[in-house]
Amino acid sequence: MFKVILWDNDGVLVDTEKFYYLANKKLLSRYGVNLTEDLFRDLYLTRSIGAWHLIPKVDSESMDIPELKKERNAIYLRMLQTEEFRINGVEEALTALKEKYIMGIVTSSRREHFEMIHSRTGFIRFFKLILTNEDYDKSKPDPEPYLKALEMLETEPKDGLVIEDSERGLIAAKRAGMTCWVIPNHLSSHGDFSKADKILSNIGEVAELLLDHQR
């Protein structure tokens, strides 16, 4: 049925979304902004607009957003160097699927963060294609990241399966004309997944469903 599996990274292959939330929360708190989990879900995982506009006087000349992003990214990178983010069953699922499917990662992560994460997991060996935030112009929920991946892999949308955890990722996949299965996690579980083709509880179910279909 499918020839290609395109995986989201954060929240699907690794449990890093919570650290990105904490990095943003820590920095924003210095400017009097309380970034709650509900706000993070809405601004980052659904609308993909960020939270810098919540800082008082954000439009003033003294507020350097690029510098704030740089500081936030450094906080997040330090967490990725030390915190535990492995998800049980991921390596086993990828191992089982590798010989049957072409696989790629399509992530909104910065390449610097992505490379730090997978220098610790060793998962890169499973994937033919990797697209990070620097590899496209428009991020999810825009379909561009998935459309670019399909083009590079010379694959039609109907032949590709996307595995996502967030509402913005689901929207991007469906706008690209692809089948999308969602594995919600703590931070993303309140999203609207009514357009998902399947809602699963763990990554092991992905391998089970796909391999059972081939038998």
N, C-alpha and C positions, 0 to 999 in steps of 0.2 A: 504493500500500500504506500508506504513512505520510503523515499530514498535518502533523505537528509533529515537530521535532527539538529535544530538550532537551539542552544541553551542560553538562557539568561545566566548571569553569574551570581551576583550578590543576592542571597536569600534562597537560591536554588542549589548551586554547587557548593557554596560556602555560607556560613552563618555570619556575614559581615555587615549586613544592613543595620544591625543594632549599634555597631561601633560608629558607623557613619552618622547615625542619629545622635549618638552621644558627643561626637566631635562637633557637630553643628550646635547642639544644645550648650556645650561648654563655652564655645566662643560667643554665641549670641547672649548668654547670660551676663557677659561683661558689659553689654550695652542695654541691660534692663529688659531683655526679651526672654520670656519663659516659653521655650519651644517644647510643647507637650507632645506626647505620642500621637494624639489626634491631629494636631497641627502638622506634624511631620508626615503623617499618612496623606493628608489632604494636599499639602504644598509640594511634597517631594514624590510620593508614590502614586498619586492620582493626577495632579495637574502639572507636575514637573516644572514648577516655577521658582522653587527656592524660597527663602525667608528673609532675604536682605531688606526687603521693603518694610519689614516690621520694625526695623531699627529707627528710633526717633531721629528726625532730621537726616534721613538717609540720602536726601538729594543735595545736601550741603556739600560745598567744595572740600570740606575737611574729611568727608567720609570716602575712603578709598576702597571700593568694593573689591577690585583685583587683589589688593593686599590682604583684605579679610579672607578671601577665598584661599590665598596662599597660606595664611596662618591656619585656617581650618584644615586644609589638606595636610599640613605638617602634623597637626594633632592626630588626624586619622591615620597617617602613615606610621606614627609611633605605636598606635594601638595594633596595627596589622603586624608589626614586628614582634609583639609580645603576647597578644591575647590568643585564646584558643577559639578557632572558628570552624573546625571540621564538623561535617554533618554525617552521622552514621549512615552507612549504606551507599554513599555516593561512589566511592571507588569501585565497589562491587558491581553497581549498576553500569557504570561506564565500561568496565572490563567486559561485561556480558554483551554490551551493545556494540562495542568497537568493531568487531568482525562483520557485523550485519549492516551497519549504517555508516554513511559519511556524516561526521559530526563537526559542528562549529559552535563558537561562543559569540554571542552578540550582546555586549554589555554597555551600560552607561558609565562604567568606571573609567577613570583616568588610567592610562597605560602604566604609569608609575605605580599606582596602587595595585592594579591587576598583576603586574609582574612580581611585586612583593608577596601578594597572596599566594601565587602559584609557585614561587620559589620554595614555599613551605609545603605545598600539597603534592607537587609532582604530576599534576593532572594534565599539563600541556600535551603530553604524549598521546592523549586520546583524540586530539582535535586537528582537523585539516585547515580550519579557518578560524581566525580570531579578529573581531572588530571591537575596538575600544572607542571611547568618547572622541578621540582625536582623528578617527578614521571616517567620520561623516559630518555633515553640516547640521542636520536637524536631529535632535534626540527623540527617543520615545516620549510621548505617544505618537509622534510622527512615524510613518512606516518606512522612512528612508533607510534606517539601519538594516531592517530585514530585507528590503528590496535589494540593497547593495549586496548583502550576503548571498541572496539567491542568484544575482547576476554573476558574482565571482565564482560561484559553484556551478554555474550553467544549469540551474534547476528551476522548474516551474513551481509557482506557489502551491499547486495541488499536490506536489510531490514532497513538500516540506512540512515538518512538524515542529512547532515551537513549544518549549517548556518554560513557563513564566511563573512568577510569584506575585506580581503586582498588577493593579488595574491599568496603569499606563502601558505596561508591557503587553498585556492582553489586547488593548486597543491598537497598539502598533502592529501586532501580528495579524489581527483581523483586517485592518486597513490594507495590509500587504496581501490579503487574500489567502492566508494560511490557516491551517488547523492549529489550534492552541489548547494545550492542557495546562492547567494551573495547579500549583502546589502552594496554597496560602501558608504564611507563617504568622508569628505573633504580630508583627508590625503591619502586615498587609491583609490580614484576615477580614478586615471590615470593608474591603473593597467590593465593588459591584462586579461579580464574575458571571453574570447571567448569560453573557455571550460566549463563555468558555465552552469548548467542545467536551471537555471532561474536567472535573475538579477532583484532585487526588490528595491523599494525606501524606504521602512520602515518595521519595524518588524510586524506591524499590518497586512501586506499583507501575512506574513507567516501563521498566525493563520487563516486568511480568506480562503486561498487556501486549507489548510489542513482540516479544518472543513467543508468546502463546499464539499470536496471530500468524506467525510464520510456520508454526508446526502443522 
